[in-house]
Amino acid sequence: MVFRKSTISPIYSIVVGIVLSSLTGCGAGGEGGPAVSTSSTPTGATASLAWDPVQDPTVTAYYVHYGKQSSGQSGACSYQENQSVNIPNATITGLDPNTQYFFAVSAYNGLHGPCSNEVTTVTPPAQT
């Protein structure tokens, strides 16, 4: 019996991602970030955000990134929390009253796009 060493040529695949348009410069808020408004209830605060949609038909969702700390870097999405939405607006509930929050938005089409410019707001005091 004769054994031959088989030579298997590797198969390479190339994944081509669609580059997402950045939200920077096309948000509805100041300098390309989302517009944000806040309200309070007896149990906490709420932030409502709206932004201009990315003009890319492959975008399937947006991520609202937020937290009590700034990401510290333009375009970075490193925040404490995030929420996925399918439309270019979101309502974030359960926020602490009278607290500064930072927000940014990114588009998603199977790949995460860069974050928009960051916006910040202070939530109102709790209602009594």
C-alpha positions as CSV (number, residue, x, y, z in Angstrom):
1,M,0.0,0.0,0.0
2,V,1.3,3.4,-1.0
3,F,0.4,6.6,0.9
4,R,0.8,9.9,-0.6
5,K,0.9,13.1,1.2
6,S,-2.0,15.2,0.1
7,T,-1.4,18.9,-0.6
8,I,-4.4,20.9,0.2
9,S,-4.3,24.5,-1.0
10,P,-5.9,26.9,1.4
11,I,-9.0,28.7,0.4
12,Y,-9.0,32.4,1.0
13,S,-12.1,34.4,1.3
14,I,-12.2,38.1,1.1
15,V,-14.9,39.8,3.0
16,V,-15.8,43.2,1.6
17,G,-17.7,45.4,4.1
18,I,-19.8,48.3,3.0
19,V,-18.4,51.4,4.6
20,L,-21.0,53.2,6.6
21,S,-21.5,56.9,6.3
22,S,-20.5,58.6,9.5
23,L,-23.2,60.3,11.4
24,T,-20.8,63.2,12.1
25,G,-22.0,66.3,10.4
26,C,-25.5,64.9,9.6
27,G,-27.1,64.8,13.1
28,A,-30.1,66.9,14.0
29,G,-28.4,68.3,17.1
30,G,-25.4,70.6,17.6
31,E,-22.4,69.9,15.3
32,G,-23.5,66.5,14.0
33,G,-24.7,65.0,17.2
34,P,-28.3,63.9,18.0
35,A,-30.8,66.4,19.3
36,V,-31.7,65.5,22.9
37,S,-34.5,66.6,25.2
38,T,-35.1,65.5,28.8
39,S,-38.0,65.1,31.2
40,S,-38.5,63.7,34.6
41,T,-41.0,61.6,36.5
42,P,-41.3,60.8,40.2
43,T,-39.2,57.6,39.5
44,G,-36.4,58.9,37.3
45,A,-35.5,60.8,34.1
46,T,-36.0,60.2,30.4
47,A,-34.0,61.4,27.4
48,S,-35.5,61.6,24.0
49,L,-33.1,61.7,21.0
50,A,-33.5,62.3,17.3
51,W,-31.0,62.4,14.5
52,D,-30.9,62.5,10.7
53,P,-30.8,59.0,9.2
54,V,-27.7,57.8,7.4
55,Q,-28.4,57.8,3.7
56,D,-27.2,54.2,3.2
57,P,-29.9,51.6,2.3
58,T,-27.9,48.9,4.0
59,V,-28.3,50.4,7.5
60,T,-30.6,48.2,9.5
61,A,-30.3,49.8,13.0
62,Y,-28.9,52.5,15.1
63,Y,-27.2,52.3,18.4
64,V,-27.7,55.0,21.0
65,H,-24.6,55.0,23.3
66,Y,-24.8,56.8,26.6
67,G,-23.4,57.1,30.1
68,K,-22.3,59.4,32.8
69,Q,-18.8,59.5,31.4
70,S,-17.7,60.9,28.1
71,S,-16.1,58.5,25.6
72,G,-13.2,60.9,25.7
73,Q,-12.5,60.5,21.9
74,S,-14.3,61.8,18.9
75,G,-16.0,58.9,17.0
76,A,-15.4,56.4,19.8
77,C,-18.5,54.5,21.1
78,S,-17.1,53.6,24.5
79,Y,-20.0,54.4,26.9
80,Q,-21.5,52.5,29.8
81,E,-24.8,51.7,28.0
82,N,-26.3,51.3,24.6
83,Q,-29.7,50.7,23.1
84,S,-30.5,49.5,19.6
85,V,-33.4,51.1,17.6
86,N,-34.6,50.7,14.0
87,I,-35.5,54.3,13.4
88,P,-33.6,57.6,13.8
89,N,-35.0,58.4,17.3
90,A,-35.0,56.8,20.7
91,T,-36.3,57.3,24.2
92,I,-33.9,56.3,27.0
93,T,-35.7,55.7,30.3
94,G,-34.5,55.0,33.8
95,L,-31.9,57.8,33.9
96,D,-30.9,59.3,37.2
97,P,-32.4,62.8,37.9
98,N,-30.2,65.9,38.0
99,T,-27.3,64.0,36.4
100,Q,-25.0,64.8,33.5
101,Y,-25.2,62.2,30.6
102,F,-23.3,61.9,27.4
103,F,-24.9,60.5,24.2
104,A,-23.7,59.5,20.7
105,V,-25.3,57.5,17.9
106,S,-23.8,54.9,15.5
107,A,-25.3,53.2,12.4
108,Y,-25.3,49.4,12.0
109,N,-25.5,47.3,8.8
110,G,-23.8,44.1,10.1
111,L,-20.8,46.3,10.9
112,H,-20.8,49.1,13.5
113,G,-20.1,52.5,12.1
114,P,-18.3,55.3,14.0
115,C,-20.2,57.3,16.6
116,S,-21.6,60.7,15.9
117,N,-20.4,63.7,17.8
118,E,-21.1,63.5,21.4
119,V,-23.8,65.6,23.0
120,T,-24.3,66.1,26.7
121,T,-27.2,67.2,28.9
122,V,-28.2,67.3,32.5
123,T,-31.4,65.5,33.4
124,P,-33.9,67.6,35.4
125,P,-34.6,67.0,39.1
126,A,-37.1,64.3,39.9
127,Q,-40.8,65.4,40.1
128,T,-42.3,65.3,43.5
